[in-house]
Amino acid sequence: MDIRNQMILAFMASFLFCSVAPAQKLQRKASLGIGMANVNDSLAKVHNLKTNEGILITRRIPETTADVLGLEEGDVILQINGQRITDRSQVFRISANLRQDDDLIVHLNRRGRLKKIHGKALGRPKETPVDDGEAIYGALQTKLGTLRTIVHRSKKKDKSPAIFFLQGIYCGSQDFWANPTEPAKRLIDDFVNAGYTVYRVERPGIGDSGGTKHCRDIDYKEELDIYRAAYEQFRTLPYVDQSQLFLFGHSMGSVTAPILAEVYQPKGVVVYAPIYKTWFEYFLDNFREQPVYYGVETRKQMDEMARNSISLMHQWLIEGKSPQEIRDDPKNKKYLVEEMNAFNYNDGDYFFGRHFSFFSTMNAISNAESWSKVKSKVLAIYGTSDLQALSNEAAKDIVSLINEENPGHGTFLEIQEADHVFARTKSKEEGARLSLQGRYRNYIRENYHPEIAKEVIDWMHAVN
C-alpha cells in the first residue's frame, strides 16, 4: 500500500490523537525586552562596576516585561530566578521560554547598589486587526502538543466565508505582531476587508506553540496530521459559513491543499507558487536555475551540481536514507568529494531548516493523484518574479489536470512582478540583487503586491 493511501486510511485514526474541540488556553509567549552586552573589563570600567560578571542592559524596549518590571538602561543583571547570569546567551534561553504571567525574580546591580525586583512576565503584543475586525488567538490540541491558532475576521457579519491558510515550507512564525506590513499579513488583511475569515495554525515550537517536537524535526506525515485536525477546528468555528470555505496553499502548502480538499471538498482551492513535480525533480530544477539569478554560479556549474546530486538525492528522497547513511556509503565518495553537490546544503540531518525525513515522506506523495481527487474549483497562480517557483509550469500542470478531470474547474493566473512572498519586485534578477545586498526583508515590507489579493477575491466571489 503506498504512503498516500496509508495517509487517507489513517485520517480517522489521527483524531484519536488530535482534539479538535477548543483546546486549553495557551499563554502568550513573553519577551524580556532588553538589549544587552556581556560585562567585560572595559565595560566594567566605563560603568564603574566592581565586577565583570553579569550582563549590562543597553536598551529597554517600551511596553515589554523589562518596562513593567522597571529595569533600566545601565542595570547589570546578576541573577534571574535563581540562575547566576554570566553570559547573555543565558538570558536568550530564559527569554525564549517565558510565558505571560510567569514569575520573575531579578537580582541586579544599579549604579553600585544591589537590588531585587519581583514581577510577572508580560505577553507579547498581538497582531492588529483591520478596522471593524478582530484577531482571535486560540489553541489546537494535537498529539505533538498545544499549537497556536490565529483567526482574523470581520465583525460586520455573524457568519462569513472563510479561508484556511497553508504556509510554505520554512519553520517561521505566521504571527506578524512585530511586522504588520509583512506582505502575508497585508494579504490576510485584504481578505478580511473583503469579508472573509482567515485561519492559520502555528507549527510545533514556533511562536506561541508548544510541542514535544519542534517544527524542524517533524516529518510530512506529522505535519499533515496537524493540518487535518486544524481544518476540523476551522470548519466548525461558529462564525464560519460552512458552504463558503476555501483553501489557500502557499508554495509547499500546495502539496497539502489537495489532500485536504479530497476529504473536505471546499468551495474553492487557491494555490500560489505551487509545487507539482516530486521534490526530487523540483530540487534538480532549482539547482540548475535558481543560483544563476544570483550570479554566483554559471549554468555549466549548476548542471554539474545537478548531475553530482542525482544519486545522492535518490538515496535520500526516494530510498529514505539519512544523510549520515549516505555519507558513510563508500560508493558515494566520488560525488561527495565534488564541490558542487546537494549535500553541501545540509546541516547534519537538516536541509533548508527541515529534517531530511520531512522531504522524503513528502516526496512519496503523488501530487497528480491528489489533484485528481479534487472536485472543487481551483485557481493556480504564478508570479513572474518568483525566484522559488521559477516558472509557470507547475501552476499550468495543475490546471490542466483539474480540467481533464472536471472541465472548466481549473483557472490559471499569471501576475506580473509578483514574487514568492506576495511582494512586488520588477524581476527575478531584482529579487536576487536585493537579497545579495541584504535589503530584501525591508524591501518587501514596503512593497506588497495588492493585485494578488484583488485577483483571488474576484475569483472567490465568482465561484459558484
Secondary structure by P-SEA (a helix, b strand, c coil): ccaaaaaaaaaaaaaaccccccccccccbbbcccccccccaaaaaaaccccccccccccccccccccccccccccccccccccccccaaaaaaaaaacccccbbbbbbbcccbbbbbbbbbbccccccccccbbbbbbcccccccbbbbbbbbbccccbbbbbbccccccccccccccccccaaaaaaaaaaaabbbbbbbbcccccccccccccccccaaaaaaaaaaaaaaaaacccccccbbbbbbccccccaaaaaaaaccccbbbbcccccccaaaaaaaaaaccccccccccaaaaaaaaaacaaaaaacccccccaaaaaacccccccccccccccccccccccccccaaaaaaaaaccaaaaaaacccbbbbbbbccccccccaaaaaaaaaaaaaaccccbbbbbbccccccccccccaaaaaaaaaaccaaaaaaacccaaaaaaaaaaaaacc
